[in-house]
Amino acid sequence: MIRTTLALIALAGVAAASVGLTREPAPPQTTEAAPATAPIPENLRQVLETFRSDFNAAKIRTINETLALTAAEAAKFWTVYQKYETELSAVTDRRIEVLTRFVRLSAEGGLSDDNANDIAEKSLQLAQDRLDLWKKYHKEISAGVSPVRGAQFLQVEHQIALLVDMNIASEMPRVEGTPQPR
């Protein structure tokens, strides 16, 4: 279990680095102008899809190891879980858009009050959307498989999300900008 969890952490770090969401190290002080935007790989969609496939395979292994479902439970659980993953994927796509926008604006010199507020509101909505999915699918798995399996699903998803979130947060640039007087 620990080995799988560490693999998930490593995958999250690889994904953050390979999709251009990481902050660049501070350049040495020079008089030359810095590039206006952070480099984003041309094959971003392909990189994300490859990461998503590898990440989901690691998640499924972790869930299998943790839940140790019987054949009857697995038949019910994985049907529901596939619906969950489809909905979570849509939330993740929107999150990538928000994070990419934040990184680009940061690389361009900071955020305006309007941009900062918009990104914050969208980030909070994304967190709520993920929480709503957890509630919905905890309820479905609890009713369709068992309350214990529903709680285990919620625990594993939450732990994985925390690891991914911490990894992404550690790679994000600090919020910079000049607040406008009100």
Buried (B, 14 or more C-beta within 10 A) or exposed (E): EEEBBEBBBEBBBBBBEBBBBBBBEEEEEEEEEEEEEBEBEEEBEEBBEBBBEBBBEBBEBBBEEBBEBEEEBBEBBBEBBEEBBEBBEEBBEBBBEBBBBBBBBBBEEBBEEEBBEBBBEBBEEBBEBBEEBBEBBBEBBBEBBBEEBBEBBBEBBEBBBEBBBEBBEEBBBEEEBEEEEE
